[in-house]
Amino acid sequence: MEDQGVKPTVDEQVVKPAEVGQAARPGKDLLDRTWDFFASVRVATVLLFLIAVASVGGTLIQQEGTFSSPLPPEEYYPQRYGPVLGLLLLRTGMTHAYTSWWYLTLLFMIGASLVICSLERFVPLWRAVQRPNPAPDTGFVRRLKQQFTVPAAAGDSPFAQLAAALKARRYLVIEKDGRLYADKGRWGRWGPYITHIGLILILIGAGMRALPGAYMEQFIWIKDGEVVKVPGTDFYVESLGFEAEFYETGQPKAYRTHARVIDADGNVVKTHTISLNEPLAYDWVELYQSSYYTDPGWAEVAVLDRVTSEEVGRITINLTQPERQYTVGDYRMTVTAYYPDFGLDADGKPTTRSSRVTNPGMVLEIAPPAGEPFTTWFFPLYPAMEFDATTPVKFNTLSIDPISTSGLQVKKDLGIPVIYLGLIVITLGVFATFYIAHRRYWAFVEDGLVVVGGWTNRNHGSFERETRQIAHLLDPERYAIGDEMEGEER
């Protein structure tokens, strides 16, 4: 951001970089042309626009690792967005926009543009602000909008009273070669460059996603009592149980997972209840409660004698992963096939439509105490459905205990602290830019009078009042201040 108002010195004039399309001067090599390209404000504007568009697209399009479907990306996106658009998103990298090569290239280019634009303007501004010219041409001082004259002070320095008044207002005062220079609020001039540093930190934080191990976004499903290794880490998470609260309408009100973290040595290092706004954080990784589903988990089954209907015995079947063999009384049963989500394929053969337990069916080979073994089907949710009603035994499902599966979003982003630091730096830069005015005074002696001229880069009304107050302090008879202005200052 450029300063407004009168420019005090020629050194302070900011050199403008070559704009896009500007004809290069003869003799410029490739390095100079590249420097001029990135120093262009137009280039920076175009890059910011492209990054904004890409970021909006990455926000609107569900990114890889964030969807809860078990399908791989090459199957999920054509199913979600259609075969043409889904394939296009995969090919262009929009499904992982923030880690794609073109997005990282844009970040690098805007970072280079910020650095080069800052360097182009840094040296002239440093020279003007940090090494000001305390003795400019007297004509320059006379042309300043804010100026006044007061009698020179008696003694060693004609500027003694002026210097005391400025120092009381926290000005840095320099007397050199019969001249006086004073200023304050230099940090206000560095505000835009502080903001640039904050932007560069944000770009670095965003670019860290490309570093191995610095960024991860995955989705895991974990059943009650199950232990699952967290992707990209060396620790595990165990679900101690899932619970949900519901409204009267049946809609979920709140749901949470009681979990604990187990390290590679099998030690429990942390226990936490994961809810929608309270993730589990460990070793720079956060696990967020994202979704859940409930399936039949355990079935208590009674085995009955078909002729007498007497109970032979009971078994408890884990519908997620049944045991290979069960023994009920004198009967030994072997599970030869299991279909968690039973269905028939195009050829009419048994198949499972998914890995979820929604319609379990199993094939049992039963060895009776006497006679030949026989094979039968059993559907725990529909025990009355039989393919063979001549077998010696039949089944009756006494109860089904549900089991919940919690969907956890796994996130790791080491660039987040860097981004937060960049936001803090940007806030400081914006504050310095808009709320700290760089105010300067020059003074010289002519015909027994001290000629004073002042300049500021912003907030000219306040600076004018301050100038009038200083003049009134040094020469109250000549520079009177009305009650209205004094009240405004108060």
ABEGO torsion letter per residue (X at the ends): XBBBEBBABAAABBBBBBBBGBBBBBGBBAAAAAAAAAABAAAAAAAAAAAAAAAAAAAABBBBGABABABBAAAAAAAAAEAAAAAAAAAAGAABAAABAAAAAAAAAAAAAAAAAAAAAAAAAAAAAABBBABBBAAAAAABABBBBBBBBBEABAAAAAAAAAAAAGBBBBBBGGBBBBBBGAAAAAAAAAAAAAAAAAAAAAAAAABBGABBBBBBBBBBGBBBBBBGBABBBBBAEBBBBBBAAGBBABBBBBBBBBBAAGBBABBBBBBAABBBBBGGBBBBBABBBBBBABBBBBBBBAAAGBBAEBBBBBAABBBABBBBEABBBBBABBBABBBBBAAGBBBBABABBABBBBBBBBBBABEBBBBBBBBAABAABBABAABABBBBBABBBBBBBBBBBBBBBAAAAAAAAAAAAAAAAAAAAAABBBBBBBBBBBGGBBBBBBBBABGAAAAAAAAAAAAAAABAAABBBBAAAAAAAX
